[in-house]
């Protein structure tokens, strides 16, 4: 058997996919390879529907019928509803057993445990996303138009951008009414699909890239909120593209406490310190991006500081990315969110 893991360069989920493939094989003979995919055309030619995609003899056993080729970050949903950057070992074993079974003896196919590519962030996220970096089978963090999800989601994001605070459900009723629903119904759906998170009272606690509570990452928006909090470094870097506005991002290095500032002005971006980087990671085990990766996507004053943090947190797989790549992940993840 030939097992191919297709992934974009520096995909934070690729090592996890390879590890789970190896565990699922349990000594069975197979040729396993990791292939980097750089462009949309390559993804279409190879059958990649998000990074990472796992092919068994050229077939993706986890792709739903409506999957489309893309270089988005791909996240898999397990039977218990948790999200992870690769199918579970149990799901892989089931897929391997099905691939090895003679066609004449094969039963009706059942949906694999992790058959739904919910797909990051950069981040999501968390892009890494981390990551829902672009994610959700190419949709990124852009909510679908059906059921009023996009209208309400965009209303939430615009309120955060203008005020720095989460809107109450009552202010979202006009947006939800267009779909014949209540705001609380739509918010619950958005939370279930991890476009935002709610507290016990049903109030929005976070709507990526924004947080309703203080975080390490503070953003000042030109023409908008004087102060808004972002969920992570990638989220903060996505705000100027999403709003088409200049911003000043103020954060701190988790290791040294040194300030890190990113300033955008008329299409140019300035980082201080000049050697600042971003660590992109995601905690294994799945779950909402807010808990799986947001605290693992941080600004660091230097690559050495990022390495030190990674060594102190071996439980968080990920890697350091440079300024250009971090900005790109932010743009890809959050740039389309407010488009009609």
Secondary structure, 3 states (H helix, E strand, C coil): CEEEEEECCCCCCHHHHHHHHHHHHCCCCCEEEEEECCCHHHHHHHCCEEECEEEECCECCCCCCCCCCEEEECCEECCCCCEECCCCHHHHHHHHHHHHCCHHHCCCCCCCCCCEECCCCECCCCCCCCCCECCHHHCCCCCCCHHHHHHHHHHHHHHHHHHCCCCCHHHHHHHHHCCCCCHHHHHHHHHHCCCCEECCCCCEEEECCEECCCCCEEEEECCCCCCEEECCHHHHHHHHHHHCCCEEEEEECCCCCCEEEEEEECCEEEEECCCCEEEEEEECCCCCHHHHCHHHEEEECCHHHHHHHHHHCCCEEEEEECHHHHHHHHHHHHCCCCCC
